[in-house]
Amino acid sequence: MKLSSVAFSNRLLPILLTQVAGLACGIIGVRLASHWVPPEVYGHYGIFLSLTPVGMWVIFAGLNKFAARHWAESRDRAGLLREVLAAAGRKTPWLVLTVAALTMLALPEPSVPAGGLLLLVAAALTVAHFAQTTLQADRRHWADCSISASGAVTRAFVPLLLYGFVSASFAALLGGFLLHALVVAGLGVWWLRASWKKPAAPGPRQLTATYAGPLFTALALAGWALGGMNRWVVAGFYGAEPAGYFTLAGNIALILPSMLGTVLLQYLQPSWFAAYDGSVAARRDLMARVDRAAVAYAASALALTLLLQLLMPLLIGPLISARYAAAAALVMPAGFFAVAITTGHFYHTALLALRREPACGPVDLSGTACLIAGSLLGAAAGWEWFTRWLMWAPLVPWLVNRTLARRAALRAA
């Protein structure tokens, strides 16, 4: 795709700046966390963080997918926003029940205040994520950058500053993360204000049963579990301290693969969605474009992760506290697993672009089942087998997700 100067300044530049801000804040945050927070406390905090996306990534996932796919082409965004808000209201009791269950089963210090805080965080992050989804769909990348950059700063620093200067406690970390969530939610509401103030136009409903129903919730539940599962596996099989090492390693390893995947998907997704065509030739062309992007992503992300692993001995001391030295060997396994997850997102996005949403079910769930089963079996076999499995995980999306996605995309509608 040819990149014009306008496309660079209005689209690619803000996307890149967003990732640079995230990278800088992530690096500084890793240094502060490794020097200030003990591994066992950081392990508990990592478990809490893995639960916070339950609203935006699970309960309301279908609504976000709908906005990503249809916001840009909608002629009645005020009506679409009201439909989504009404649907979100109907789903909110499920969020409350889910948070209550997670509070009792997963939080290291379950209590009513902790559950209420988790509920507030999950709701606030959902609002921010929906706003960012609409801004990205509308190619308003500078507006999206304002939310992302603000979120990177508050997420990295506010919890740690409260821990370091107010109270060296788990509660201080949680309170700081709540402040971060409220900041990004407030910015999201501010950016949506123009669409909300307009009256809805009369016409047929825009939100379809596919997006409002259980399909994307089930897929998101599997994806959310996949994203946090290895932290839970390490904590369950090996204890809180190893989970702290793995959490820090994961935070370091995720930075580069996540940045690269976000840049590519944010930049390419609008053109993939605009290229929708029911013909076989157009579908083949789109899948070829997705293949090229996925190959470029996977090769680059794996190389960057390998380079980071080679540099880790130099980072112990100057960047990472020596008490987290055990985390250094886990960076490449954690990073390779992250590449496997993100590679699968390319084929999920391709099916959305081709309006083959029902096919996302077997494609995503098959890949997720393979990754989860591999981690559980590897952990049961022992630490060495577990880390070996993480290294082989990037093969799964190519053998499973790509194969099933191409079959679904190219068969007759």
Helices and strands as residue ranges (DSSP letters): H 5-7, I 8-12, H 13-36, H 39-51, H 54-54, I 55-59, H 61-70, H 77-105, H 112-137, H 141-165, H 170-197, H 209-212, H 215-238, H 240-274, H 280-315, G 322-330, H 331-353, G 357-359, H 360-381, H 383-392, H 395-396, I 397-401, H 402-410
